[in-house]
């Protein structure tokens, strides 16, 4: 694992927090097309030269927002069952995607417009998938899943219906969808649908 990034302290940390909060507020109110360095600097109460010097452009701002989201202590819930863990994750995702202002949806949309944001979002997804692998390993230890279940494929199968409905189709949130998607994915996984293929050396 790479060493953790050192967080700047003092005034530098305060400036970063002010600017990133301003980015989120501007993004939520105006979307990617309305996000400008000048507006962020004005909302943050920071000289625009400081913003340009540190973040260079809007893509740099978005990338830092996403990187900052990974600098937390979040861990997936432990409910005692695979279905419960997946459902709890899905409820967190649905809450984030339907929150107002729609920050998470705006960041996803922005990643299609900014290469820097796209790279940062991939880093964040990789981090979240890595943290969530424990959900699958716990289920294997409890005997709910066969050994060598592919955690990434299972997690994607469980969460994908929420992104499909809420981001792609923009349908109103279904309160039953998080639990239903989790239950379907857990049943498929228990039946071996996400078993890792045998290695070449084992065939």
C-alpha positions in Angstrom: 0.0 0.0 0.0 1.3 3.5 -0.7 2.1 5.7 2.3 -0.8 7.9 3.3 -0.8 11.4 1.9 0.3 14.0 4.4 -2.4 16.5 5.1 -1.4 20.1 5.2 -2.1 21.8 8.5 -2.8 25.3 9.7 -3.9 28.0 7.2 -3.3 25.8 4.2 -5.7 23.2 5.5 -8.3 25.9 6.2 -7.9 27.4 2.8 -8.3 23.9 1.2 -11.4 23.2 3.2 -13.0 26.6 2.3 -12.3 26.1 -1.4 -13.5 22.5 -1.6 -16.7 23.4 0.3 -17.2 26.2 -2.2 -16.7 23.8 -5.1 -19.4 21.5 -3.8 -21.8 24.4 -3.2 -21.2 25.8 -6.7 -21.5 22.4 -8.3 -24.7 21.7 -6.5 -26.3 25.0 -7.5 -25.0 25.5 -11.0 -23.6 22.1 -12.3 -20.4 21.6 -14.1 -21.1 24.2 -16.8 -21.6 26.9 -14.1 -18.5 26.0 -12.1 -15.7 28.6 -12.5 -12.5 29.4 -10.7 -13.7 32.9 -10.0 -17.0 31.9 -8.5 -15.3 29.3 -6.3 -12.7 31.9 -5.1 -15.4 34.4 -4.3 -17.6 32.0 -2.4 -14.5 30.7 -0.5 -13.3 34.2 0.4 -9.9 33.3 -1.2 -8.0 35.3 -3.7 -8.4 33.8 -7.2 -4.7 33.8 -7.7 -4.4 31.3 -4.8 -7.0 29.1 -6.4 -5.3 29.1 -9.8 -1.9 28.6 -8.3 -2.9 25.5 -6.3 -5.6 23.9 -8.5 -4.8 25.3 -12.0 -8.3 24.8 -13.4 -11.8 23.4 -12.7 -10.6 19.9 -13.3 -8.0 20.3 -10.6 -10.7 21.5 -8.2 -13.0 18.5 -9.0 -10.1 16.1 -8.7 -9.2 17.4 -5.2 -12.8 17.2 -4.1 -12.9 13.5 -5.0 -9.5 12.8 -3.5 -10.6 14.5 -0.3 -13.6 12.2 -0.2 -11.2 9.3 0.1 -9.4 10.8 3.0 -11.9 9.5 5.5 -12.4 6.6 8.0 -15.5 5.2 6.3 -16.0 1.5 6.5 -18.9 -0.7 5.2 -21.5 -1.6 7.8 -21.5 -5.0 9.6 -25.0 -6.2 10.1 -24.2 -9.8 10.6 -25.4 -11.1 7.2 -24.4 -10.6 3.6 -27.9 -9.4 2.5 -28.0 -7.0 5.4 -24.5 -5.6 4.6 -25.3 -5.2 0.9 -28.7 -3.6 1.7 -27.1 -1.1 4.1 -24.5 -0.1 1.4 -27.3 0.3 -1.1 -29.3 2.5 1.3 -26.2 4.7 1.8 -25.8 5.0 -2.0 -29.5 5.8 -2.6 -29.4 8.5 0.1 -26.3 10.1 -1.4 -27.7 10.0 -5.0 -31.0 11.6 -3.9 -29.6 14.2 -1.5 -30.2 17.8 -2.2 -28.3 19.6 -3.6 -27.4 16.6 -5.9 -23.6 16.7 -5.2 -22.9 13.0 -5.9 -24.8 13.0 -9.2 -23.1 16.3 -10.2 -19.6 14.8 -9.5 -20.4 11.7 -11.6 -21.6 13.9 -14.5 -18.5 16.2 -14.2 -16.2 13.2 -14.5 -17.4 12.8 -18.1 -16.3 16.3 -18.9 -13.0 16.5 -17.0 -10.1 14.1 -17.5 -8.7 15.0 -14.1 -12.0 14.4 -12.4 -12.4 11.1 -14.2 -9.0 9.9 -13.0 -9.8 11.0 -9.4 -13.2 9.3 -9.5 -11.6 6.1 -10.6 -9.2 6.3 -7.7 -12.1 6.9 -5.3 -14.1 3.9 -6.7 -11.0 1.7 -6.4 -10.7 2.8 -2.8 -14.3 2.1 -2.0 -14.3 -1.3 -3.6 -11.2 -2.3 -1.7 -12.8 -1.2 1.6 -16.0 -3.1 0.8 -14.2 -6.4 0.0 -14.5 -7.2 3.7 -18.3 -7.6 3.3 -17.6 -10.6 1.0 -14.8 -12.1 3.1 -17.0 -12.0 6.2 -19.8 -13.7 4.3 -17.3 -16.4 3.1 -16.2 -17.0 6.7 -19.8 -17.3 7.9 -20.5 -19.9 5.2 -22.9 -17.7 3.3 -20.8 -17.7 0.1 -18.5 -20.2 -1.6 -14.8 -19.6 -1.3 -13.1 -17.6 -4.0 -16.2 -15.4 -4.6 -15.2 -12.4 -6.7 -15.9 -9.5 -4.4 -15.8 -6.8 -7.1 -18.3 -8.5 -9.4 -20.7 -9.2 -6.5 -20.5 -5.6 -5.2 -21.1 -4.2 -8.7 -24.1 -6.5 -9.2 -25.6 -5.4 -5.9 -25.2 -1.6 -6.4 -25.7 -1.3 -10.2 -29.5 -1.2 -10.2 -29.4 1.9 -8.1 -27.1 3.8 -10.5 -29.1 2.5 -13.4 -32.4 3.7 -12.0 -31.3 6.9 -10.3 -28.5 8.2 -12.6 -29.3 6.8 -16.0 -33.1 6.6 -16.0 -33.6 9.3 -13.3 -36.6 7.5 -11.9 -38.0 8.5 -8.5 -36.3 6.6 -5.7 -37.9 3.3 -4.8 -37.6 2.6 -1.1 -37.6 -1.2 -1.8 -34.9 -1.1 -4.4 -31.8 -1.2 -2.1 -33.1 -4.3 -0.3 -34.3 -6.0 -3.4 -31.1 -5.5 -5.3 -29.1 -6.7 -2.3 -31.2 -9.8 -1.9 -31.0 -10.7 -5.6 -27.2 -10.3 -5.7 -26.7 -12.3 -2.5 -28.8 -15.2 -3.8 -26.9 -15.2 -7.1 -23.6 -15.1 -5.2 -24.6 -18.0 -2.9 -25.4 -20.1 -6.0 -21.8 -19.5 -7.3 -22.6 -16.8 -9.9 -19.6 -14.7 -8.9 -17.1 -17.5 -8.4 -13.6 -16.6 -9.6 -12.5 -18.7 -12.6 -10.0 -21.4 -11.8 -6.4 -20.3 -12.3 -4.4 -21.6 -15.2 -2.2 -23.6 -12.8 -5.2 -25.3 -11.3 -6.7 -26.6 -14.6 
